[in-house]
């Protein structure tokens, strides 16, 4: 279960394309943080997943109760995991030690504190990090990412237009439009009264076409 946080965190980022996916990390004064992820598959992507996987039309694509058990076994507190609709996922939990980071995906999530009491929380996305995270997903969920043929997972180098043309040629324009409109919203909150949350909006197609040493980094300092 030691990889559960990594699997659950990146499930929100990698699997639920087609709308806005929001990941919120709220640090507290005890050097822990609450974690919230809210996301849903787009209609066209959901239909494709169901067709390829053989999932019934109204059956849930994710098991909220099983995910809740995994989160609790991994050491999360105040856990809530649910699937508000057959193709959506809502996760909540509390992480007691930010300093533990994500051991299974080095460099993805780091926390540091200086002797004079300054804190820094850094979240990084890169081709290496996304590929390592995808490799940790269970086989069923990993197959969902395979369907999207994203070059960040296949190792190919493509421009955004080339990738979208590929998706369109295989699956049609509906999925292409969903991918173009899909965004990852990262919100990081410091435990300081009156401070503004750090909010970053990233187009999903930008993530799926990351290559080389290019990184998308978000840093919260307090």
N, C-alpha and C positions, 0 to 999 in steps of 0.2 A: 504493500500500500504506500510505500514511500514516494512513489511518483504520482499519487492521486492529485495533488495540487497542480502539478504541471499539466496532467491530462485534462483536468477540468477547466483550468484557466485557458488553455489554448483551444479547447473544444469550442469555446465562445468565439474565438478569433478565426479559426480555420474552417469550421463546419457550417456556421449559420450565415450564409450569404443571402443577399437579396433585400436587405433593409439596413437600418442602423443597428449595429451591435454596440452596446455600451458596457464598458468595464470600468468599475469604480473601485479605487483603493483609498481608504481613509485611514491614515496613520493616527495613532494615539500617543499619549505621553508615556505609556509603558513600553514603547518600542514594539508594539503590535499593530495590527491593522484589521479593519473589516474589509471584506471582499464581496462585491456584488457584480453579477454578470446577468444581463438581460438581452436576449436575442431570439430571432426567429428566422427560419428559412423562407426565402422568397417562394412564391407560388410555383413558378416555372421550375425552379431548382428542386423543390419538394416533389413535384410530379415526376421529374426525371429520376430522382433517387428511388422513389417508390416503384417505378417501372423496372429499373435495373435490379433493385434488391428484392423485388417481389413482395414488398410490404403492402398490406391491405390498405384501402383508401382512407380509412379513418383511424387506423392503429397508430399509436404514438411511435415516433422515430427514436425517442429517448425515454429512458426509464428513470423518472424522478426519484422514486423511492430507493432504487438501487444506488443511484448517485449519492443520495443522502447518506446511506450506510457507508459508502466508500469515503466520503468526506469526514464522517465521524471517526472512522477507523484510522484516518490519516492524521487525526489530532485537531480537527476543526471544532470550534465551539459555536453554540448558537446557530446551528446549521438549518438551513431551509433549502430544499431542492425540489423544484416542481416543473411540470410541463403544462403551462396554461392552455396550450392548444397542442394538437398532435405533432406539430413541427416547430415548437418553440421550447425554450429552456430558460429557467430563472434560477440562479444560484446565489446563495448568501452564506457567509461564514465568517469566522473570526480567526485570524492568524496570530498566535501569541508571540512569535519571534521573527520579526522582519529580517534579522541578521542571518537567518538560515537560507534566505534566498530561494533559488530553484536549483538544487544540486544536479538534477538530471539534465539541465540545459544551462551550462555555465555562461554567465554574462547577461542572461536575459533579465534578471531582476536582482539588483544589489542595494544594500543599505549600509550606510556607514555613519559613525558618530565620532567627532573629534573630541580631544580632552577638554576643550573649552565649551562643549555642549552644543556644537553645531551638528545638524543632521542633514543627510542627503539620501534621497530615494531615487534610483535610476531604473527606468524600464526601457529596454532596447529590443528592437526588432530588426533582424537581418536575415539573409538567405540561409545562413548556417543555423541560426537559432530556430527559424520556422521549420526547417527540414528536420532538425533533431527533435523538435516538439512533435511533429507529425508522426515520426517513427515510434513514439511512445504511446500513441493512441491505440485502443483496442482495434482488432482487425475490422470489425463492422464499421466503426466510425472512420477508420483510416481509408476504407473504400470510398467513403463519401468524398474525401479530398481528391482521390484518384480520378473521380468523375470529372472534376473541374480542370484537369490537365494543366494546372498552373505551373509555369516554368520554374518557379521558386522551389517546387518539389521534384520536378523532372530533371533539373540541372541544366536545362537549355537557357539560352539568352534570347529574350524577345523584347521588343518594344511593347508598349501597352496596346497600340493599334494592331500589331501582329498577333498578340494573344487574343484579343477580342475577335479578330477575323477567324482565328482557329476555332474558338468556341462557337461562333456563328455558323461556320461550315459544318460542324458536327451536330450541334443541338438546336440551331435556329436563333432567330433574333430575340425571342422572348427572354431566354436566359442571358443573352448578351446584354440586353437592356438592364436586367436586374443586377448583373455584375457591375455595370457602369455606374449604377446608382447606389451601390452598397458602400457603406462607410463604417469604419471602426472608430468609435468615440471613446477615448481614454480620459478618465477624470481622476486626478490625484489630489487628495486633500490633506493639508497639514493640520496638526493639532494646535493651531494658534488662533485665538479668537479674532474674528474680523478679517482673517486672511482669505484671499480669493483662491478658489480651486484652480489647479492647472488643468486646462482642457485642451486636448489635441484631437483633431478630426483627420482621419487618414482614409483615403479612398482604397477600397479593398483591392482594386486592380493594381494599385501602386505596390501593395504588399505582395501580390501574386507574381509580380514581375521583378522583384528585387533580385539582384545578382552581385557577384563579387563581394567586395568589402563594404558595399553601401549599407548604411545603418539609418534607421529612424529611431531617434533617442528622445526620451522625455525625462526631465530631471526636476524633482521637487526638493527644494532646500528650505530649511527653517532653523 
